[in-house]
Amino acid sequence: MSGSLLTQKRPFPVTVVGWLLVATGVIGLAFHLAQIKPQQPFQTDILWIALVSVAAVVAGVATLQGRNWGRWLALAWIGFHVILSFLHSWQEVAVHVLFLALFAYALFHAEATAYFAA
């Protein structure tokens, strides 16, 4: 490959995961903030969910920028969802484990590792 590592093209799977995180975070944040009721000032569960949505946006943007900590945050974010899904159905666990595997592959295969190392 010619050119410096700083001009290395972002691998397509990294782009997909990055934008998926940004979209999921923005949609989740908008949805959950809309559920806040002024009559109930201490809705800490919605605030925690909003924080998780912000983490998705941060992870997505950092991943798109090629920041190594961003891919680790992305993996932690989906790993957190795997843990949470154990409180729900086995189907939800299976879907989140599948996404965890896809995220891990997309963010840690050889081409992605070279991109994040640049």
N, CA, C and O atoms as a GROMACS GRO file, in nm:
protein
  472
    1MET      N    1   0.084  -0.117   0.000
    1MET     CA    2   0.000   0.000   0.000
    1MET      C    3   0.089   0.124   0.000
    1MET      O    4   0.186   0.131   0.076
    2SER      N    5   0.058   0.218  -0.083
    2SER     CA    6   0.138   0.339  -0.091
    2SER      C    7   0.081   0.445   0.001
    2SER      O    8  -0.035   0.438   0.041
    3GLY      N    9   0.164   0.543   0.034
    3GLY     CA   10   0.121   0.652   0.121
    3GLY      C   11   0.150   0.619   0.266
    3GLY      O   12   0.186   0.506   0.300
    4SER      N   13   0.133   0.717   0.350
    4SER     CA   14   0.160   0.696   0.491
    4SER      C   15   0.043   0.624   0.558
    4SER      O   16  -0.066   0.615   0.503
    5LEU      N   17   0.069   0.575   0.676
    5LEU     CA   18  -0.036   0.507   0.751
    5LEU      C   19  -0.147   0.604   0.792
    5LEU      O   20  -0.261   0.562   0.812
    6LEU      N   21  -0.113   0.731   0.803
    6LEU     CA   22  -0.214   0.829   0.842
    6LEU      C   23  -0.320   0.848   0.735
    6LEU      O   24  -0.431   0.894   0.765
    7THR      N   25  -0.290   0.813   0.612
    7THR     CA   26  -0.387   0.826   0.505
    7THR      C   27  -0.451   0.692   0.471
    7THR      O   28  -0.517   0.678   0.368
    8GLN      N   29  -0.433   0.593   0.558
    8GLN     CA   30  -0.491   0.462   0.535
    8GLN      C   31  -0.642   0.470   0.532
    8GLN      O   32  -0.704   0.537   0.615
    9LYS      N   33  -0.701   0.401   0.436
    9LYS     CA   34  -0.845   0.401   0.420
    9LYS      C   35  -0.911   0.320   0.531
    9LYS      O   36  -0.862   0.213   0.568
   10ARG      N   37  -1.021   0.371   0.584
   10ARG     CA   38  -1.094   0.302   0.690
   10ARG      C   39  -1.159   0.176   0.632
   10ARG      O   40  -1.227   0.184   0.529
   11PRO      N   41  -1.141   0.063   0.695
   11PRO     CA   42  -1.205  -0.060   0.647
   11PRO      C   43  -1.358  -0.046   0.654
   11PRO      O   44  -1.412   0.014   0.746
   12PHE      N   45  -1.425  -0.102   0.555
   12PHE     CA   46  -1.570  -0.092   0.546
   12PHE      C   47  -1.641  -0.144   0.672
   12PHE      O   48  -1.733  -0.078   0.720
   13PRO      N   49  -1.602  -0.259   0.727
   13PRO     CA   50  -1.670  -0.306   0.849
   13PRO      C   51  -1.656  -0.208   0.966
   13PRO      O   52  -1.748  -0.197   1.048
   14VAL      N   53  -1.545  -0.139   0.976
   14VAL     CA   54  -1.527  -0.038   1.081
   14VAL      C   55  -1.624   0.077   1.058
   14VAL      O   56  -1.683   0.129   1.153
   15THR      N   57  -1.639   0.118   0.933
   15THR     CA   58  -1.733   0.225   0.900
   15THR      C   59  -1.876   0.185   0.936
   15THR      O   60  -1.950   0.265   0.994
   16VAL      N   61  -1.913   0.063   0.904
   16VAL     CA   62  -2.049   0.016   0.935
   16VAL      C   63  -2.073   0.018   1.085
   16VAL      O   64  -2.175   0.070   1.131
   17VAL      N   65  -1.980  -0.038   1.162
   17VAL     CA   66  -1.997  -0.041   1.308
   17VAL      C   67  -2.000   0.100   1.365
   17VAL      O   68  -2.082   0.131   1.451
   18GLY      N   69  -1.911   0.186   1.318
   18GLY     CA   70  -1.908   0.324   1.367
   18GLY      C   71  -2.040   0.397   1.346
   18GLY      O   72  -2.093   0.458   1.438
   19TRP      N   73  -2.092   0.390   1.222
   19TRP     CA   74  -2.217   0.459   1.194
   19TRP      C   75  -2.336   0.392   1.261
   19TRP      O   76  -2.432   0.460   1.299
   20LEU      N   77  -2.332   0.262   1.277
   20LEU     CA   78  -2.438   0.190   1.349
   20LEU      C   79  -2.444   0.237   1.495
   20LEU      O   80  -2.552   0.258   1.550
   21LEU      N   81  -2.328   0.253   1.555
   21LEU     CA   82  -2.323   0.303   1.693
   21LEU      C   83  -2.375   0.446   1.703
   21LEU      O   84  -2.452   0.478   1.793
   22VAL      N   85  -2.332   0.531   1.611
   22VAL     CA   86  -2.379   0.670   1.613
   22VAL      C   87  -2.531   0.675   1.598
   22VAL      O   88  -2.599   0.744   1.674
   23ALA      N   89  -2.584   0.603   1.500
   23ALA     CA   90  -2.729   0.603   1.476
   23ALA      C   91  -2.805   0.546   1.595
   23ALA      O   92  -2.906   0.602   1.637
   24THR      N   93  -2.757   0.434   1.648
   24THR     CA   94  -2.823   0.371   1.762
   24THR      C   95  -2.823   0.465   1.882
   24THR      O   96  -2.923   0.477   1.953
   25GLY      N   97  -2.709   0.530   1.906
   25GLY     CA   98  -2.699   0.622   2.019
   25GLY      C   99  -2.790   0.742   2.005
   25GLY      O  100  -2.858   0.781   2.100
   26VAL      N  101  -2.793   0.802   1.887
   26VAL     CA  102  -2.877   0.921   1.865
   26VAL      C  103  -3.024   0.885   1.876
   26VAL      O  104  -3.101   0.956   1.940
   27ILE      N  105  -3.065   0.775   1.814
   27ILE     CA  106  -3.206   0.733   1.820
   27ILE      C  107  -3.244   0.695   1.963
   27ILE      O  108  -3.350   0.733   2.011
   28GLY      N  109  -3.157   0.620   2.030
   28GLY     CA  110  -3.185   0.582   2.168
   28GLY      C  111  -3.195   0.703   2.260
   28GLY      O  112  -3.284   0.710   2.345
   29LEU      N  113  -3.105   0.798   2.242
   29LEU     CA  114  -3.106   0.918   2.324
   29LEU      C  115  -3.235   0.998   2.302
   29LEU      O  116  -3.299   1.040   2.398
   30ALA      N  117  -3.272   1.018   2.176
   30ALA     CA  118  -3.394   1.092   2.146
   30ALA      C  119  -3.517   1.021   2.203
   30ALA      O  120  -3.605   1.085   2.262
   31PHE      N  121  -3.523   0.891   2.186
   31PHE     CA  122  -3.638   0.814   2.234
   31PHE      C  123  -3.649   0.821   2.386
   31PHE      O  124  -3.758   0.847   2.438
   32HIS      N  125  -3.540   0.799   2.456
   32HIS     CA  126  -3.547   0.794   2.602
   32HIS      C  127  -3.559   0.931   2.666
   32HIS      O  128  -3.623   0.945   2.770
   33LEU      N  129  -3.499   1.032   2.606
   33LEU     CA  130  -3.517   1.167   2.661
   33LEU      C  131  -3.660   1.215   2.644
   33LEU      O  132  -3.710   1.294   2.724
   34ALA      N  133  -3.728   1.167   2.539
   34ALA     CA  134  -3.868   1.203   2.518
   34ALA      C  135  -3.958   1.141   2.625
   34ALA      O  136  -4.070   1.186   2.645
   35GLN      N  137  -3.908   1.038   2.694
   35GLN     CA  138  -3.987   0.973   2.798
   35GLN      C  139  -3.978   1.043   2.934
   35GLN      O  140  -4.048   1.006   3.027
   36ILE      N  141  -3.892   1.142   2.944
   36ILE     CA  142  -3.878   1.214   3.071
   36ILE      C  143  -4.004   1.296   3.095
   36ILE      O  144  -4.050   1.371   3.008
   37LYS      N  145  -4.059   1.281   3.215
   37LYS     CA  146  -4.180   1.354   3.252
   37LYS      C  147  -4.143   1.457   3.359
   37LYS      O  148  -4.089   1.421   3.464
   38PRO      N  149  -4.171   1.584   3.333
   38PRO     CA  150  -4.136   1.688   3.430
   38PRO      C  151  -4.204   1.666   3.566
   38PRO      O  152  -4.155   1.713   3.669
   39GLN      N  153  -4.317   1.596   3.568
   39GLN     CA  154  -4.389   1.570   3.692
   39GLN      C  155  -4.313   1.472   3.781
   39GLN      O  156  -4.337   1.465   3.902
   40GLN      N  157  -4.222   1.394   3.721
   40GLN     CA  158  -4.142   1.296   3.795
   40GLN      C  159  -3.994   1.332   3.779
   40GLN      O  160  -3.927   1.283   3.688
   41PRO      N  161  -3.943   1.418   3.868
   41PRO     CA  162  -3.808   1.472   3.848
   41PRO      C  163  -3.694   1.372   3.865
   41PRO      O  164  -3.585   1.395   3.811
   42PHE      N  165  -3.713   1.263   3.938
   42PHE     CA  166  -3.602   1.171   3.965
   42PHE      C  167  -3.619   1.040   3.890
   42PHE      O  168  -3.645   0.935   3.950
   43GLN      N  169  -3.603   1.046   3.760
   43GLN     CA  170  -3.613   0.928   3.675
   43GLN      C  171  -3.471   0.883   3.640
   43GLN      O  172  -3.426   0.898   3.526
   44THR      N  173  -3.402   0.829   3.738
   44THR     CA  174  -3.262   0.795   3.718
   44THR      C  175  -3.241   0.684   3.616
   44THR      O  176  -3.137   0.678   3.551
   45ASP      N  177  -3.342   0.595   3.601
   45ASP     CA  178  -3.326   0.488   3.502
   45ASP      C  179  -3.315   0.545   3.361
   45ASP      O  180  -3.235   0.497   3.281
   46ILE      N  181  -3.394   0.645   3.330
   46ILE     CA  182  -3.388   0.707   3.197
   46ILE      C  183  -3.256   0.780   3.178
   46ILE      O  184  -3.200   0.780   3.069
   47LEU      N  185  -3.206   0.843   3.283
   47LEU     CA  186  -3.077   0.912   3.272
   47LEU      C  187  -2.963   0.813   3.250
   47LEU      O  188  -2.871   0.842   3.173
   48TRP      N  189  -2.967   0.698   3.315
   48TRP     CA  190  -2.863   0.595   3.292
   48TRP      C  191  -2.871   0.543   3.149
   48TRP      O  192  -2.768   0.522   3.084
   49ILE      N  193  -2.993   0.522   3.100
   49ILE     CA  194  -3.011   0.475   2.962
   49ILE      C  195  -2.959   0.582   2.865
   49ILE      O  196  -2.896   0.548   2.765
   50ALA      N  197  -2.984   0.707   2.895
   50ALA     CA  198  -2.935   0.816   2.810
   50ALA      C  199  -2.782   0.819   2.810
   50ALA      O  200  -2.721   0.844   2.707
   51LEU      N  201  -2.722   0.793   2.924
   51LEU     CA  202  -2.576   0.789   2.933
   51LEU      C  203  -2.519   0.676   2.847
   51LEU      O  204  -2.416   0.693   2.782
   52VAL      N  205  -2.586   0.562   2.847
   52VAL     CA  206  -2.543   0.450   2.762
   52VAL      C  207  -2.557   0.488   2.614
   52VAL      O  208  -2.474   0.449   2.532
   53SER      N  209  -2.661   0.562   2.581
   53SER     CA  210  -2.679   0.609   2.443
   53SER      C  211  -2.568   0.707   2.403
   53SER      O  212  -2.517   0.701   2.291
   54VAL      N  213  -2.531   0.794   2.493
   54VAL     CA  214  -2.421   0.887   2.466
   54VAL      C  215  -2.291   0.810   2.447
   54VAL      O  216  -2.210   0.844   2.361
   55ALA      N  217  -2.271   0.705   2.526
   55ALA     CA  218  -2.152   0.622   2.512
   55ALA      C  219  -2.146   0.559   2.373
   55ALA      O  220  -2.038   0.545   2.315
   56ALA      N  221  -2.262   0.520   2.319
   56ALA     CA  222  -2.266   0.463   2.184
   56ALA      C  223  -2.222   0.566   2.080
   56ALA      O  224  -2.145   0.534   1.989
   57VAL      N  225  -2.270   0.689   2.094
   57VAL     CA  226  -2.231   0.795   2.000
   57VAL      C  227  -2.082   0.823   2.010
   57VAL      O  228  -2.014   0.835   1.908
   58VAL      N  229  -2.030   0.835   2.132
   58VAL     CA  230  -1.888   0.861   2.152
   58VAL      C  231  -1.805   0.747   2.093
   58VAL      O  232  -1.706   0.772   2.024
   59ALA      N  233  -1.845   0.624   2.120
   59ALA     CA  234  -1.772   0.508   2.066
   59ALA      C  235  -1.776   0.509   1.914
   59ALA      O  236  -1.674   0.482   1.849
   60GLY      N  237  -1.891   0.539   1.856
   60GLY     CA  238  -1.903   0.542   1.711
   60GLY      C  239  -1.817   0.648   1.646
   60GLY      O  240  -1.749   0.621   1.547
   61VAL      N  241  -1.820   0.768   1.700
   61VAL     CA  242  -1.739   0.877   1.645
   61VAL      C  243  -1.590   0.846   1.660
   61VAL      O  244  -1.513   0.864   1.566
   62ALA      N  245  -1.550   0.798   1.777
   62ALA     CA  246  -1.409   0.766   1.798
   62ALA      C  247  -1.364   0.653   1.707
   62ALA      O  248  -1.252   0.654   1.656
   63THR      N  249  -1.450   0.556   1.686
   63THR     CA  250  -1.418   0.445   1.596
   63THR      C  251  -1.401   0.497   1.453
   63THR      O  252  -1.306   0.458   1.384
   64LEU      N  253  -1.490   0.582   1.409
   64LEU     CA  254  -1.479   0.639   1.275
   64LEU      C  255  -1.352   0.722   1.259
   64LEU      O  256  -1.298   0.732   1.149
   65GLN      N  257  -1.305   0.782   1.368
   65GLN     CA  258  -1.182   0.861   1.364
   65GLN      C  259  -1.057   0.776   1.377
   65GLN      O  260  -0.945   0.828   1.369
   66GLY      N  261  -1.074   0.646   1.398
   66GLY     CA  262  -0.960   0.556   1.408
   66GLY      C  263  -0.894   0.555   1.544
   66GLY      O  264  -0.777   0.516   1.557
   67ARG      N  265  -0.966   0.597   1.645
   67ARG     CA  266  -0.911   0.598   1.780
   67ARG      C  267  -0.923   0.458   1.842
   67ARG      O  268  -1.033   0.401   1.848
   68ASN      N  269  -0.812   0.405   1.886
   68ASN     CA  270  -0.810   0.268   1.939
   68ASN      C  271  -0.903   0.252   2.059
   68ASN      O  272  -0.970   0.149   2.072
   69TRP      N  273  -0.909   0.350   2.147
   69TRP     CA  274  -0.996   0.340   2.263
   69TRP      C  275  -1.143   0.337   2.221
   69TRP      O  276  -1.227   0.284   2.294
   70GLY      N  277  -1.174   0.392   2.104
   70GLY     CA  278  -1.311   0.392   2.054
   70GLY      C  279  -1.360   0.252   2.022
   70GLY      O  280  -1.476   0.218   2.050
   71ARG      N  281  -1.273   0.171   1.965
   71ARG     CA  282  -1.316   0.034   1.935
   71ARG      C  283  -1.333  -0.048   2.062
   71ARG      O  284  -1.419  -0.135   2.069
   72TRP      N  285  -1.250  -0.019   2.164
   72TRP     CA  286  -1.267  -0.088   2.292
   72TRP      C  287  -1.395  -0.044   2.362
   72TRP      O  288  -1.464  -0.126   2.423
   73LEU      N  289  -1.428   0.084   2.353
   73LEU     CA  290  -1.554   0.133   2.409
   73LEU      C  291  -1.671   0.070   2.336
   73LEU      O  292  -1.771   0.033   2.398
   74ALA      N  293  -1.660   0.058   2.204
   74ALA     CA  294  -1.767  -0.006   2.125
   74ALA      C  295  -1.788  -0.150   2.170
   74ALA      O  296  -1.901  -0.195   2.185
   75LEU      N  297  -1.680  -0.221   2.190
   75LEU     CA  298  -1.690  -0.360   2.233
   75LEU      C  299  -1.748  -0.368   2.375
   75LEU      O  300  -1.828  -0.456   2.404
   76ALA      N  301  -1.708  -0.277   2.462
   76ALA     CA  302  -1.763  -0.274   2.598
   76ALA      C  303  -1.911  -0.241   2.594
   76ALA      O  304  -1.989  -0.297   2.671
   77TRP      N  305  -1.950  -0.151   2.505
   77TRP     CA  306  -2.091  -0.111   2.493
   77TRP      C  307  -2.177  -0.230   2.455
   77TRP      O  308  -2.280  -0.255   2.518
   78ILE      N  309  -2.136  -0.304   2.353
   78ILE     CA  310  -2.217  -0.419   2.312
   78ILE      C  311  -2.206  -0.531   2.415
   78ILE      O  312  -2.303  -0.605   2.435
   79GLY      N  313  -2.092  -0.546   2.480
   79GLY     CA  314  -2.078  -0.644   2.587
   79GLY      C  315  -2.172  -0.614   2.702
   79GLY      O  316  -2.230  -0.706   2.761
   80PHE      N  317  -2.188  -0.487   2.736
   80PHE     CA  318  -2.283  -0.445   2.838
   80PHE      C  319  -2.425  -0.487   2.800
   80PHE      O  320  -2.503  -0.530   2.885
   81HIS      N  321  -2.458  -0.475   2.672
   81HIS     CA  322  -2.591  -0.515   2.626
   81HIS      C  323  -2.610  -0.666   2.632
   81HIS      O  324  -2.721  -0.714   2.656
   82VAL      N  325  -2.503  -0.742   2.611
   82VAL     CA  326  -2.513  -0.887   2.628
   82VAL      C  327  -2.549  -0.918   2.773
   82VAL      O  328  -2.638  -0.999   2.799
   83ILE      N  329  -2.482  -0.853   2.866
   83ILE     CA  330  -2.509  -0.876   3.008
   83ILE      C  331  -2.653  -0.837   3.042
   83ILE      O  332  -2.723  -0.912   3.110
   84LEU      N  333  -2.697  -0.720   2.994
   84LEU     CA  334  -2.834  -0.676   3.020
   84LEU      C  335  -2.937  -0.771   2.961
   84LEU      O  336  -3.044  -0.791   3.018
   85SER      N  337  -2.906  -0.828   2.846
   85SER     CA  338  -3.004  -0.914   2.780
   85SER      C  339  -3.031  -1.042   2.858
   85SER      O  340  -3.133  -1.107   2.836
   86PHE      N  341  -2.942  -1.078   2.949
   86PHE     CA  342  -2.968  -1.195   3.034
   86PHE      C  343  -3.087  -1.171   3.127
   86PHE      O  344  -3.142  -1.266   3.182
   87LEU      N  345  -3.125  -1.045   3.145
   87LEU     CA  346  -3.243  -1.013   3.226
   87LEU      C  347  -3.372  -1.027   3.145
   87LEU      O  348  -3.481  -1.012   3.199
   88HIS      N  349  -3.358  -1.056   3.017
   88HIS     CA  350  -3.473  -1.067   2.928
   88HIS      C  351  -3.480  -1.209   2.870
   88HIS      O  352  -3.463  -1.306   2.944
   89SER      N  353  -3.504  -1.220   2.744
   89SER     CA  354  -3.522  -1.352   2.682
   89SER      C  355  -3.391  -1.409   2.628
   89SER      O  356  -3.294  -1.336   2.607
   90TRP      N  357  -3.390  -1.540   2.607
   90TRP     CA  358  -3.272  -1.605   2.547
   90TRP      C  359  -3.254  -1.561   2.403
   90TRP      O  360  -3.141  -1.560   2.353
   91GLN      N  361  -3.362  -1.526   2.336
   91GLN     CA  362  -3.351  -1.476   2.199
   91GLN      C  363  -3.274  -1.343   2.197
   91GLN      O  364  -3.193  -1.318   2.108
   92GLU      N  365  -3.301  -1.260   2.296
   92GLU     CA  366  -3.230  -1.133   2.306
   92GLU      C  367  -3.082  -1.155   2.336
   92GLU      O  368  -2.995  -1.086   2.283
   93VAL      N  369  -3.054  -1.252   2.422
   93VAL     CA  370  -2.915  -1.288   2.450
   93VAL      C  371  -2.846  -1.332   2.322
   93VAL      O  372  -2.735  -1.288   2.292
   94ALA      N  373  -2.912  -1.418   2.246
   94ALA     CA  374  -2.853  -1.470   2.121
   94ALA      C  375  -2.824  -1.358   2.022
   94ALA      O  376  -2.718  -1.355   1.959
   95VAL      N  377  -2.918  -1.265   2.008
   95VAL     CA  378  -2.899  -1.154   1.914
   95VAL      C  379  -2.782  -1.067   1.958
   95VAL      O  380  -2.699  -1.028   1.876
   96HIS      N  381  -2.774  -1.035   2.086
   96HIS     CA  382  -2.665  -0.950   2.135
   96HIS      C  383  -2.531  -1.021   2.127
   96HIS      O  384  -2.430  -0.957   2.098
   97VAL      N  385  -2.528  -1.151   2.153
   97VAL     CA  386  -2.402  -1.226   2.138
   97VAL      C  387  -2.358  -1.226   1.992
   97VAL      O  388  -2.240  -1.212   1.963
   98LEU      N  389  -2.454  -1.240   1.901
   98LEU     CA  390  -2.422  -1.233   1.758
   98LEU      C  391  -2.362  -1.096   1.722
   98LEU      O  392  -2.262  -1.088   1.651
   99PHE      N  393  -2.425  -0.990   1.772
   99PHE     CA  394  -2.371  -0.856   1.746
   99PHE      C  395  -2.233  -0.838   1.809
   99PHE      O  396  -2.146  -0.774   1.750
  100LEU      N  397  -2.213  -0.893   1.927
  100LEU     CA  398  -2.081  -0.887   1.991
  100LEU      C  399  -1.976  -0.953   1.903
  100LEU      O  400  -1.867  -0.900   1.885
  101ALA      N  401  -2.009  -1.069   1.850
  101ALA     CA  402  -1.915  -1.140   1.762
  101ALA      C  403  -1.888  -1.060   1.635
  101ALA      O  404  -1.773  -1.052   1.590
  102LEU      N  405  -1.992  -1.001   1.577
  102LEU     CA  406  -1.974  -0.921   1.456
  102LEU      C  407  -1.891  -0.796   1.483
  102LEU      O  408  -1.804  -0.761   1.404
  103PHE      N  409  -1.919  -0.729   1.596
  103PHE     CA  410  -1.841  -0.612   1.633
  103PHE      C  411  -1.694  -0.651   1.653
  103PHE      O  412  -1.604  -0.584   1.603
  104ALA      N  413  -1.672  -0.760   1.726
  104ALA     CA  414  -1.535  -0.803   1.754
  104ALA      C  415  -1.462  -0.832   1.624
  104ALA      O  416  -1.346  -0.793   1.608
  105TYR      N  417  -1.527  -0.901   1.531
  105TYR     CA  418  -1.461  -0.930   1.404
  105TYR      C  419  -1.434  -0.801   1.328
  105TYR      O  420  -1.323  -0.778   1.280
  106ALA      N  421  -1.537  -0.716   1.316
  106ALA     CA  422  -1.524  -0.594   1.238
  106ALA      C  423  -1.416  -0.501   1.293
  106ALA      O  424  -1.346  -0.435   1.216
  107LEU      N  425  -1.401  -0.496   1.424
  107LEU     CA  426  -1.310  -0.401   1.486
  107LEU      C  427  -1.171  -0.458   1.515
  107LEU      O  428  -1.079  -0.382   1.546
  108PHE      N  429  -1.155  -0.590   1.506
  108PHE     CA  430  -1.028  -0.650   1.545
  108PHE      C  431  -0.966  -0.741   1.439
  108PHE      O  432  -0.864  -0.804   1.467
  109HIS      N  433  -1.025  -0.750   1.319
  109HIS     CA  434  -0.957  -0.829   1.216
  109HIS      C  435  -0.831  -0.753   1.171
  109HIS      O  436  -0.813  -0.636   1.204
  110ALA      N  437  -0.746  -0.820   1.096
  110ALA     CA  438  -0.612  -0.768   1.066
  110ALA      C  439  -0.615  -0.628   1.003
  110ALA      O  440  -0.539  -0.540   1.044
  111GLU      N  441  -0.702  -0.607   0.907
  111GLU     CA  442  -0.708  -0.477   0.840
  111GLU      C  443  -0.753  -0.366   0.938
  111GLU      O  444  -0.702  -0.254   0.935
  112ALA      N  445  -0.850  -0.400   1.022
  112ALA     CA  446  -0.897  -0.303   1.121
  112ALA      C  447  -0.788  -0.273   1.223
  112ALA      O  448  -0.769  -0.158   1.262
  113THR      N  449  -0.717  -0.375   1.267
  113THR     CA  450  -0.610  -0.355   1.364
  113THR      C  451  -0.502  -0.262   1.305
  113THR      O  452  -0.449  -0.176   1.376
  114ALA      N  453  -0.470  -0.280   1.178
  114ALA     CA  454  -0.373  -0.192   1.113
  114ALA      C  455  -0.427  -0.049   1.106
  114ALA      O  456  -0.352   0.047   1.126
  115TYR      N  457  -0.557  -0.034   1.079
  115TYR     CA  458  -0.618   0.099   1.072
  115TYR      C  459  -0.609   0.169   1.207
  115TYR      O  460  -0.574   0.287   1.214
  116PHE      N  461  -0.641   0.098   1.314
  116PHE     CA  462  -0.640   0.159   1.447
  116PHE      C  463  -0.499   0.182   1.498
  116PHE      O  464  -0.478   0.267   1.586
  117ALA      N  465  -0.403   0.111   1.447
  117ALA     CA  466  -0.264   0.129   1.489
  117ALA      C  467  -0.200   0.250   1.422
  117ALA      O  468  -0.098   0.300   1.468
  118ALA      N  469  -0.260   0.296   1.312
  118ALA     CA  470  -0.201   0.407   1.234
  118ALA      C  471  -0.202   0.537   1.311
  118ALA      O  472  -0.156   0.640   1.260
   0.00000   0.00000   0.00000
